[in-house]
């Protein structure tokens, strides 16, 4: 289940890379979230777990904006200029930003080990970008910056969710987050409608992004979380960029240089220091 989940989330960068230049970042993510949110809501209702959204709609809207609309749109904008593989690896910095945000909220402490991990992680980003087979241009710099900003938004959203929705059922959280993101994205999607002819390939990638990488992925994620626990599930962080790299090379023929592998290894090493999680470990390492 862990490998399937990682392969789906890794594939999301492939689908975004194909669909975003055609549909535009905002319309693409609006379609992704509204379709996924409605399907999840219908599924939850069909199995007798209909989400109750009215009581906490403001909080769900904030969650959707922080953990859905903002990072989704930023990553889609980044992939107008970045290869899918590079975007997937940059997003592996999410745990570094999450630890930073959690420390800012006073939820966790920034130990020496974590600070060292963060420094190593951002050195990995520098290696990844500086030793990349693609030329470093202003557009690439924009893509890298928006990718990292998207990772920061995931850190903010994850911390907000853990502090605000402790007793909310997981399926309700999944549906509410997508619908909240759709509501937040709607005004931007309406003023940024695609001007180019929409291809069947772009629509197919959008549907795969919505149904496979969002609906199916969430339906795998929560049972996995329940069966093996959050620590072991977090090891998916190590696998997503690997699959993003693999799918980009296989299907988009993206160039991969030695700096890509070195940067990936350095970033993932930093994640082990910051989170204490190693692939296959059930418990947190001592800090």
Secondary structure, 3 states (H helix, E strand, C coil): CHHHHHHHHHHHHHHHHHHHHHHCHHHHHHHHHHHHHHHHHHHHHHCCCCCCCCCCHHHHHHHHHHHHHHHHHHHHHHCCCCCHHHHHHHHCCHHHHHHHHHHHCCCCCCCHHHHHHHHHHHHHHHHHHHCCCCCCCHHHHHHHHHHHHHHHHHHHHHHHHHHHCCCCCHHHHHHHHHHHHHHHHHHHHHCCCCCCCCCHHHHHHHHHHHHHHHHHHHHHHHHHHHHHCHHHHCCHHHHHHHHHHHHHHHHCCCCCCHHHHHHHHHHHHHHHHHHCCCCCCCCCCCC
